[in-house]
Amino acid sequence: MITIYLLNEDFEYDIHALTKAFYPKETIKVIKKSFDIFELIEERTGNLVLCKEEEELKIYLSITKGTICLAVLKDGAERITYEEKIKDGSKSALRNSVKQLLYNSLSKLSGYMLPWGTLTGVRPTKIALELLENGVKDDEIENRMKEVYYCSQEKTKLSLLVAQKEYELLKEIDYQNSYSIYIGIPFCPSTCLYCSFTSYSLERSGHLMEEYLQALYKEITFAGTCLKEKKLITVYLGGGTPTTLTAKQLDGLLNHIKTNLTMSAVVEFTVEAGRPDSITKEKLLVLKKHGISRISINPQTMNQNTLDAIGRKHTVEEVKKAFLLARECGHDNINMDLIIGLPLEDEKQVEYTLQEIGALKPDSLTIHTLALKRAARLNTEKQSYQDIHYGDAKKMLFLTQEFARIQGYEPYYLYRQKNMAENLENTGYALKGKEGLYNILIMEDKQTILALGAGALSKFIFPKENRIERVENVKSLKDYIERIDEMIERKHRFLLDNNMF
């Protein structure tokens, strides 16, 4: 149990997130109360303060009279606490100072250094990209990542490589005067052990598919009337697993999209084919007929024992068959997703997976580090899985990085999630010219994304105001079907209120 006492509420999220990064399995409680931090101190020496406290780990933070005071106390042992004068009063500088002090304290206490330092957000490369856009030199960016955010040398280099690739690709498009559309198909053949996305198994919810499509058609038709002053440049059909639709349903959906959306400026149309057990030649030909430029076939691992354990009801051979079938049907930009840190896997299993993937030669790879979300069965039913073995995620991730380098894949986008194994990251790698533009646009908050379907979250970007607004749809299938007019009106009202309709 960890208790955080805050005199000031400004940095509650930052302090909680950074503490959780050091102690992912601990319960953390935040208490906002008045206290005099110096009453906690028994002996002071310069800027270093030695404290004694019994019981659990406790963190005290106060920012008063131009001074940040931080005390981290544990189990009656002496701990170093910091007192620092505020030099730069801006909120961002103050946040960095608070996080640096907390990081130093928790690092000494735990004996552990986080690979991404004080950065706990989803998009660590955003900092490097913004600095590049402002003309800052590479060595200065590296110094800032290490000295301000305490990033490791490895992650500093990775973030700069990704930012450079993003910068190169974004220069080629007018993202501020364009937008993208996400369309969600929240059905899957089965629910994987680690999954927390809005998805429904065909066995339980397949009877709602046709009604869902009719509601989705209605929202797509509305989307065709929106954002007329901007050009649509990428479309992403995700899920769930879009290929749980029949070939006829898929054909009908793609026809409806092309009929109701202005597709003339679209440079990328991605369909997340996903599960190989849902892919057929007929569906692949439908995708090709409609000009889909990029698809994803996602094995997650090429070890059958792991696939069985995590609830992926397909075989390794089905992965290979689906991939080769897609090539036969003319698909020349195929991504494959892999997950590092799956139950029962260590470096040996990852090496085997990479060997099998190398033989297929996909155009891009997305390497995910397992993130245990609250809604995932691996978490909600953790008593059933407490004896499962997990390998060293850092070592396994290194294997994927070396594989990508040797095979000629370059990192082009990166993001993080809460509760990721060993505080690592997800990285997209691609052969030159095969990058997923939509992935960059959504991860770097560069462009408005109009999102359609159950659980879809639209994101509206106002760069001149440095403002991002979100409009979400309900997650429940039944609610989405029954309340589709309300979902449309939510977007309509937002667009009207912001002079965008």
N, C-alpha and C positions, 0 to 999 in steps of 0.2 A: 504494500500500500504506500502510495506517495501522495503527500498533501502539499499543495501549493498555496501559499498565503500571498495575496496581492493587495497592496495599498492602492495601486493604480490599475485600471482595467484595460488600458490601451493595448497592451501586448499579451493579453490572455491567450489568444490562439497560438501565437508564436512560442510562448513559453511551454504551453501544454504539448504542442507538436514536437518541439525539440526534446523535451523530457521523455516523451513516448518513444522517440527514435532511439534513445539510450536504453530505455527499459520497456520494450514492446509488450512484455507479458504482465506488466504491473497495472493495477487499477490506479488511476490518477484522479484525485479530487481537488477542485479549485475552490478556495474560500476567499471571499472578498471582505476584508475587515481592516479596521484601523489598528495599527500597532506601532510601537517605537522599536525599530530594528536594533537600536543600540542597547536596549534592555536585554537582548539575547546574547550580547557579547560579553565575554568574561575578561578578555585581554586583547588589547589592540597594539599593533606594531606597524607604524607607517600606514601603507595602504592595505596591508594584509591583516586580516582579523581572524583570530582563532576562536572557534565556538565549540560549546559542548551541549549536547541535547540527547535525551534518551528516546527510546522507542523507534518509530519508523523514520523513513527519509522525509525530511521537510525542507521546502524551499520557500524562502522569504524574499520578496522584492519590494523595494520602495524607491520612488523617484521623487525626491523633495529637495527644495532649496539648491537646485543646480547640481545635485549629486545622485548617482545611482548606487544603491546599496543592495547587495545580494548576499544572502546567507544560505548555505546548503548544509544541513545538519543531519547526522545519522547515527543511531544506535549508541549514543553516549560517547562516541569517539571524537577526537579533535578533527575539525575540518577547516580548510582555508576558505575564507569568505572575502569578497572584494568590495571595495569602496572606490568609486571613480568619479571625478569631476566631469561634468558634461561640457565638452568643447564645442560641439556643433549641435544647436538646438533643433534642427530639422527632424521631422518625425522619422524619416528613413535612416538618418544617422543615429538617432536615439535607439531605434529598433536594432540596428546592427550592433551597437554597443552592448545593449541588454543581452542579445543572443550570444555575443562573444564571451561575455562574463559567465553566462550560464553554461556555455559549451566548455569553457576551461574548467569550471568547477566539476561538471558531470564527467568530463574526460578523466580528470584526476581521480575522481571517486570510483569510476568504473574500470579504469585502465584501458578504455576503449576509445578509438578515434573513428568518427563516422566518415565514410568515403566522400559524402557530399557536404561535409562540414556542417555549417549552421543552416544550410538550405534544406527546408522541409517541404517546400511547395511542389506542385505538379510539374512545373516547367523551369527547371534550372538553367536551360540553355537560353531562356529569354533574356537574361542579363547580358550574356556574351553577344547575342544578336543585336540588342539595342546599342551596345557599345560599338560594334562594327558599323552599324548604320550611322553612328555619330562620328565616324572617322577615327576611332581610337585604334592604335596599332596593336598587333597580336600580342607582343610581349607585355604591353601595359594591361591588356585584358587578362592574360595569364596571372600577372602579379595581383590584380584586383581579386580574381577568383580565389587565389590562395591566401592573400593577406587580409582581405575583408571578410570572406565567407569561409575560410579555412578548408577549402576543397583540397582533396588529395591531388597529387601530380597527375595521376591517371585520369581522374574525372575532369580535371581542368583541361587536359589535352582533348578528351572526348567531347566536352561541351564546345570547345573552340572549333573542332573539326565539323561538328554538326551545324554550328552557327554559320560557319563559312559556306557550307553546302546550301543551307537555307537562304542565305544572303544571295548567293549566285542564282538560285532558282527564282526567288521572289523578284529579282530585278527584271525578269522577263515578262511579268504580268502586272496589270493594273488592278491590284487586289482591292484598293479602296473604292473603286467605281464598279465593282462586281460583287457577286455573292455566290454561295454554294448551297446545295440542298442535300439534306440527309433524309432518307426514307427507311423506316424501321419495319422489319418483318419479325415479330417477337416469338416465332415458333422454332422449336428444335426437335430433332428425333428423340432426344432424351436430355436430362439435365445433368451436367458434369458436376463432379464432387466439389470443385473449386469455384464454380460459377455463381456470381451474384447479380448478373445483368437481368434486365427485364426480359425473361424468356419463359415460354410455356411449352411443355412436352406435347407432341402430337397425340399421344395416348390419352392425356387428360383434357386437352383443349382443342384438339383438331376439329371438333364439330363447330367451332366458332370461326374457322378460317374464312369461309365465304362471307359471313357477315362483317368480319374485320376488313376484308378487302373492299367491300362496298363503302364502308366508312372511310377507309384510306383514300379511295377514289375521290370521295367528296372533298377531302382535305387537299389532295393534289390539285383538283380543279380550282379550289380557292387559291392555292399557292401560285397558280398561273396568272392570277390577277394582281399579284403583289410585286413590289420593288421594281416597277416598270422603268425607273430611271437608272437601274443597274443591270449589268449583263450577267446571266447565269454562266459560270465557267466550269464548275465541277459538280457532279452528282454522285452520291454514295448510297448504295442500297445495302444496308447492313442488318444486323439482327442481334440475338437469334441467328437463324440460318435461312436466308432467303430461298435457298433451293429446296426447302421443305415444301414449297409450292409445287404443284404439278407443272409440267411443261406448258399445258394450256393456260393455267393461272398466271404463270410467269410471263407468257407471251401477252396475255391480256393486260397485265400490270405495265409492262414496258411500252405497249401500244398507248396506254392511257397517259403515261408519263410524256411520251414524245408528242402526243396530240395536244396536251394541255400546257406544257412548259415550252418556253422559247429556247430551243436547243442549239441555235445557230452558232453561238460563241463557245459552246462547251468543248473543252480541251481534254477532259478526263471523265470517264463514266466507269465507276468501280462497282462490281457486284461481289459481295462476300459470299462466295459459294460455300465456303466453310467446311462442313462435315462431309467427308468423302462418301459416306453411306447415303447421302441425299443427292449425289451427283449422277446424272445419266447422260448418255450421248445426246438424247433428244433435248435436254435442258441446255447443254453446252452449245448446241446448234442454234437454239432460240437466242441465247446470249450473243452469239456471233452475228446472227441475222440482224439484231438490233444495234450493232456497232459498239457493244461493250468493250472498252479498251483495256480494262484491267480486272482480273479476278483474283480471289484468294482461295487457296485450298489448304486447310489447316490441320496437320496431323497432331500438333503439340508435342508428340514424341513418336519415335519409331520403334519403341519397345512394347511388345504386345502385353506383357504382364502389367505394365503401367497403365496402358489404355483400359484394360479390364478393371483395374483397381479404381480408376477415376470416373468410371461410368461412360466412357466413350465406346459406344456400341458399334465399333467398326474394327477392321483388321488393318495391319500394316500393308498387306497386299492390296486392300481396297484403296489405300492412299496412293500407292504407285499406279494402280490401274486408272484412277480418276485423273491423276496428273498427266499420264501419257495420252489418255483419251482427250483431255483438253488441248494438248499439243496437236493431236490429229485433227481436231476441229478448228485449228487455226489460231488458238489463243497464244499470243506471243509476249504477254506481260502477266506472269503468274507469280503471286506472292505466296509464301508459306509461313505460317506462324508456329513458333516453338515456345515451350514454357520450361524455364530453368527452375529447379527446386521442387519438382513434383514428388509426391510420396514414392518411396522405394527406389529413387534414382540417385546415383552419384556420378563421378566423372566417367566411369566405365560406360554407363548407359548413355550419357550425353555424347561421348565419343562415337558410339555406335550410331546414334541418331544422325550425327553430323556426317558420318560416312555414307549413310543411306541417302541423305538429302543431297550430298555432293554428287552422287551418281545421277540424280534427277536434274540438277542444274536449274533451279528456279531463278526467276529474274530479280526477285527481292526476298528478303527474309525479315521477319519481325521477331525479335528475341524478347520474350516477356520473362520477368522474374515473378515467381508465384507471389500473389498478394492475397492474404486470407481476409476477405471481407466478412463483415458480420453476418450477412445473409447467406453465405456459402455453407453448404452442408458440412464441409470439412471443419467449419467453425461451430455451427449450430449443433452438430452432433459429435463434438470433439471427444466426448468420452468413448465413443465407438472407435475412434481413430488415434487414440493417445499413444499406442505402441508403434505407430508407423514410423519408419526410418526416413530421415531427410539427409541429403548429402550437403557438402559445403558449397553454398550458392556462389561464393566469390570464385572458387576454383572452376566451377562449372561455367560461370559466365565468361571467365577468361578464355576457356576453350572455344566458346562461340566467337569471341572477338578475334582470336587468332585464325579461326576457320574463315571468317568473313574477310580478313585481310589477305590471306593466301589465295582465296578464290576470287578476289577482285571486287568484293562488295564494299561500298563506302557508306558510313553512317550518315543519314540525312534527316532523321527526326528522332526525338527522345522525349520521354515523359516519365513521371514517377507516380506512384499511387500510395495510399496509406497502407500500412501493415505489410510492406514488401519484405521478402526475405533479405535479411542483413542490410536493409536500407539501400538497396541497389536501384536498378532502373530498367525500363523497357526501351529498346533501341531498334529503330528501323534501318536496315541496310539494303542497298540496291546497287545493281550494276548501273553504270552511267546511262542516263536517259530513261531509266525504268522506275524512277522515284514516284511515290504517291503524293501528288500535289495537295490533295484534300487533307492528308495527314498533317502537313506543315501548316496549312491555313488554319485548321482548327486548334492545333496545339500552341501556336504562337499568337492566337487571338488577333489575327491580321484581317479577318474578314467576317462579315455577317454570315451566319449559317442558319438557314431556315430549316427546322427539323419537323418531320411529319411522322405520325404513328404513335402507338401506345408507348408512354415513357420517354418520348422524344423531347429534347431540351433545345429550344431555339436560342441562339446567342446573337445579339445585335450589338455591333461595334460602332461607337461614335468617336473616331480618333481625335477630332478637333476639341472635343470636350474631355478626352481621356476617360471615357465612360463605357462600361459594358453592362447591358441589361439582358436578363434571361426571361423567357416565357416557356413554361413547361406544360406538357400534356399529362393527363392522368396515366398511371402505370397499368392499372387493371384493364384486361381485355374487355370485360363486360362494361366497365365504366366508359372506356373509350368509345365503344360501339354505341352505347346509349346516350352519351354526352358529346357526340362529335360536333354538333352545332355549337355547343358551348366552347369547345376547343378552338373552333374556327373563329368564334367571336372574340376569344381572348387575344388572338393574334391581330384580328381586325382592329380591335379597340386600341391595342398597343401601337400599331402602325399609324392609326389616326392621331393618337395623342402625341406622337413624335414626328408628325408631318412626313410620314414615309409611304402613305397610301395614295 
